[in-house]
Amino acid sequence: MLALANSGTVWLGLSALVFLLVHLPFDKAALSDHCVNPVDSDRACDPAWWLVSLGALPLLMVLTALLAFREAGGLWRLPRLRRSRP
């Protein structure tokens, strides 16, 4: 049951991470001195909107999904195997 409960959290985190990685050129352009649209240089450039909608919000979603997955008992919270001492 735990695996089914965590699958939505994992899906949300991974999709937000892919979205963030795909839109990194826009964030890089927004942080540069001369903002140029990576798709077409004739199109408008809105650095503030790009940084919020294509950078900060997806990053916040990734972090939220990571914390929710960890709180729900994610993979790294499994007990470690210990060596038996002779």
C-alpha positions in Angstrom: 0.0 0.0 0.0 2.9 2.3 0.7 4.2 2.0 -2.8 0.9 3.1 -4.2 0.7 6.1 -1.9 4.2 7.2 -2.9 3.8 6.7 -6.7 1.9 10.0 -7.1 4.5 11.9 -5.2 7.3 10.4 -7.2 5.5 11.1 -10.5 4.9 14.8 -9.4 8.6 15.2 -8.4 10.0 13.6 -11.6 7.7 15.5 -13.9 8.5 18.8 -12.2 12.2 18.0 -12.5 12.0 17.2 -16.2 10.0 20.4 -16.7 12.7 22.4 -14.9 15.5 20.8 -16.9 13.7 21.4 -20.2 13.2 25.1 -19.4 16.8 25.8 -18.1 17.7 27.7 -21.3 14.9 30.2 -20.5 16.1 30.6 -16.9 19.6 31.1 -18.2 18.4 33.7 -20.6 16.4 35.5 -17.9 19.5 35.7 -15.7 21.7 37.1 -18.4 22.4 40.8 -19.1 20.7 40.7 -22.5 17.6 38.6 -22.3 17.0 36.8 -25.6 14.3 34.3 -26.2 15.9 30.9 -26.7 13.2 29.8 -29.2 13.1 32.9 -31.4 15.1 36.1 -31.0 12.2 38.1 -32.4 9.9 37.1 -29.5 9.5 39.0 -26.3 11.6 38.3 -23.2 10.0 38.5 -19.8 12.7 37.6 -17.2 10.7 38.0 -14.1 7.8 35.8 -15.4 10.3 33.2 -16.7 12.2 33.0 -13.4 9.0 32.5 -11.4 6.9 30.3 -13.7 9.7 28.2 -15.3 12.2 28.2 -12.5 11.0 28.9 -8.9 7.7 27.1 -9.0 8.9 23.8 -10.6 11.9 23.8 -8.1 9.5 24.3 -5.3 7.4 21.4 -6.6 10.5 19.2 -6.7 11.5 20.0 -3.2 7.9 19.6 -1.9 7.6 16.1 -3.6 11.0 15.1 -2.2 10.1 16.1 1.4 6.7 14.4 1.1 8.3 11.2 -0.2 10.8 11.3 2.6 8.1 11.9 5.2 6.0 9.0 3.8 8.9 6.6 4.3 10.9 6.9 1.1 13.5 4.5 0.0 16.4 6.0 1.9 14.6 5.6 5.2 14.6 1.8 5.0 16.7 0.2 7.8 20.3 -0.4 6.8 21.6 -3.9 6.7 24.1 -4.5 9.5 26.8 -7.0 9.5 26.5 -9.7 12.1 29.5 -9.9 14.4 31.1 -13.3 14.9 
